[in-house]
Each structure stands twice: as C-alpha cells, then as structure tokens.
C-alpha cells in the first residue's frame, strides 16, 4: 500500500473530479470514517471550484496524500494571491478567525495557510481505533484479572512489581503529562484570545455573550459546589485554618508571577493562565503588528496538541496500571468513594438541563417542552457520541432555523459557546478535587476551597476541546491543590462515561445562553422559537 502520493492537476472540472476520486480512494484504503470522507470530499470540491473561479481553469494545483503514525493527511496547494475559500464575506455573516480556529480544533474544518505565494488546505484524519468505552472496559477487565492472578503469588514478588515496575512507569507518565500540560493550556489561552480577531468587531456581540457564559459558569459551579460538598466526608482544618482570609488574599496576589519563566518551571497553573491572558489580550489590542508571534503561537499550539493526542492514547494503559497497583496494595477506598463522584456529576447534569429549560421558559415566555423538543436532536447526538464536533452542524441548524436566532449571531455564537461554555466540566474538576481529598484524607481549608473553585472554573474555560485536554487540566488542578496523582486513574475512567452526559448538557446550555443573549441584542425571532 503506497503511503505517499503527490499528483498535479489543472483547475478544470474534469481534473478536479479526478483529484477528488483519488483522495477518496486514498482515504478509503486507510479505512477512514465514511462521514470524514464525505466531509473532506465536499470541502475539497468547494475549495477547488472557488480557486478555479478565481485563478482560471489552466492554473495547476498539487494534491498530496500521506499516511503515517496512525494519521492520514490530505492537502491541496494552489499558487496565486491569498484566498481562503472557507471564509465567506457575504452580507449578514460575521467573519471571525475565532470560528475557523474553533472549528479546526473540533475537526470540523481544515487548516488553511498562505505562505510564499501558495494557498494550502490540509485535512488530518485519524485512523479508526477501538472506542473509548471498549478501551476502558478492556483496561479494567485486564487489571482485575491480572490483579487476582498476582495476588496469589508470593508477596515479595508483588511488592517488587509495585516498587520496581508499576510505580516508576506511572510516575513517568505523570511527569510526561506535567511537562506538556502547562504549555498546552498557556498556548490554548493565548491563541484562543487572539483568534477572536478585531477588538471593535468582537465587542459588538462577543462581549455580551462572553460575560453571560462566564457568569453562568461561575454561578452554576458555585451552586453545585455548595450542594455537593456535604456529600463528601472531608477532613477540615490545617495549621493555617485560623487565617483563611489571609491565605485567600495571598493566593490572589500570587497570581502575578515574579518572572515569566518561573511559573512554567514550578507548574503554577494560575500564574501560567495569568500570563496567557495578558499576552493574548495584548496581542489582540496591538493587532497586525503581532502576526509573526501569532503565527508562531498557532503552529506551536498544533505541535503541543499533537503531543497531547499521543499522550491521551496512553490513558488506557495508565488506568490499567493504576488499578492494578490499587488491587495489589489493597487500597480500594478511592474506588468506593468514586460512586459519589459519578452520582453527583450525573445528578448535576440533570439539574443543569432542568435549569436551562426553566430559565429559557421564564425569560422567553415559551414552553420548556417546546424548547426541549427543538433541541432534542442535538441532545441525542451529543449523548450518543460525546462529541461537540459531531453535534456542531446540527447546533447551527437548530439555533438558526428552530430557535430563530439570526444567522450572523449563530455562526459566531455556536462555536464560541462550544469552546468556552463547559460548566459540567467545571463541576467535574471541583468534585474530583473533593473526591481525592476524601479518598486520601487530604486536609482542606477555606483557602483550599477558594483555590479549588477558582481553578475549576478557569480550567473548564481553558481546557481545549482536544483528546487529552481534560486529562491535562485535572493533572494541573491536582498539582495546584496538593492532591495525590494516583487517584486520577479512577477519575479518568469515570470521565469517559460522564463525557456522554456532560457533552449534551453543555451544548444544550450553550443554546440557552445564545437565546438569552440574542434576546438582549434583538437578534431572535420569538415567533419562530415559540412555534411548536
């Protein structure tokens, strides 16, 4: 099987059709998902026809197809003036590079770049692998079987396996994760802010939507945190318990680092986030003068995300090793406590859905059942796939055609909310901290709760929608709060299951936020929303 092909064509209809057939054949040979093949075929056809109209039928283009490291890459290159065929500047549409960056991150759009007079559009398709559910179940099954077998052999041998094999391997995985987590979150924040685009254009509608999203993330996290905390049997008090206000005040002041390097060396996530926000805001204010820095940040962001993607593939092995270690050492308390973790998050998702139905029903004077019925298709897609990318096109259609939100606001607001608005993830982070504190008897204080709340809300926003994003955020959360990393295995295993509940809940919540914001801006047709 040839893993590299490079073919040259002309921009006429016959050769465009032939090039697309070659790309589809290459993708099919690598057993790419049929939906991805269809998406790429339609995208290439649209792009090449636009280039034909702009440059003429006699202009040539290069089709390159490669396969390696479990990923298939398809790209087309056309020489000529700068032209991104996927950005339409028609009337009524809000042109924002944030949308492109968000969709590319979710796998819904290709990466376009212009360099040395050449337009290049590239798609990356991952090889079909065993589902997360299957990998998790296999890891858990093998860990239990191996644990039962090893428990029957002499204790000195199991002790050697624990000390000389499992512990070093698990520590190495955590070190690898910690090394990439800080830069990944920093770059995600910087590029996410910069990709919003022009400050004046964004402030028209983006500021109102952003403030609403952030407010409800904080509000829902605080409300859920107050309700869930009594469920966990925590060890309150520490040597500094009597000086809680001073600790909180000092923590806020310590967000500002002594220098720009030390936060990355120490793994201080709050300081890393602070630097990322300052740099991102500065770049968006300065604008075009920072294009070189922005390009470097974008490309470095892609590299770090690729590394994190590889690390995330090791999660089943980490779960296997951690559970096996727990079984060999008879430390099953965290598994028992994990039932609380699952219950509070599942119940939280349900209560969030009810809250969205009620608040939209009251504010818009529409039946909650009508709102639920109109968003049911998106909910089902999110529930069955645990993928915001899979539900993206349906979300666009639902918000515009069923809710009556103007297309200009929908095109910006849907990807923006899917990237920013994740209160269910914030609750997962906060409850995971409570879970680890109970399972391992970590003392908690007022400042600890303040740090856990602040970190959970910030990290939920900063978590990039890529494989391994949640994994990295939980790692930095636990490091910041002084929690044992070995409890992460149970959390990661539960997160695979909870993701099927969190994804549709946050997508549906994003719809509610868009409706309420569109109401304030006068960008919604109430009759369309109320029509069953």
Secondary structure, 3 states (H helix, E strand, C coil): CCCEEEEEEECCHHHHHHHHHHHHHHHHHCCCCHHHHHHHHHHHHHHHHHHHHHHCCCCEEEEEEEEECCEEEEEEEEECCCCCCCCCCCCCCCCCHHHHHHHHHCCCCCEEEEECCEEEEEEEEECCCCCHHHHHHHHHHHHHHHHHHHHCCCHHHHHHHHHHHHHHHHHHHHHHHHHHHHHHHHHHHHHHHHCCCCHHHHHHHHHHHHHHHHHHHHHHHHHHHHHHHCCCCCEECCCCHHHHHHHHHHHHHCCCCCCCCHHHHHCCHHHHHHHHHHHHHHHHHHHHHHHHHHHHHHHHHHHHHHHHHHHHCCHHHHHHHHHHHHHHCCCCHHHHHHHHHHHHHHHHHHHHHHHHHHHHHHHHCCCHHHHHHHHHHHHHHHHHHCCCCCCHHHHHHHHHHHCCECHHHHHHHHHHHHHHCCHHHHHHHHHHHHHHHHHCCCEECHHHHHHHHHHHHHHHHHCCCCCCHHHHHHHHHHHHHCCCHHHHHHHHHHHHHHHHHHHHHHHHHHHHHHHHHHHHHCCECHHHHHCC
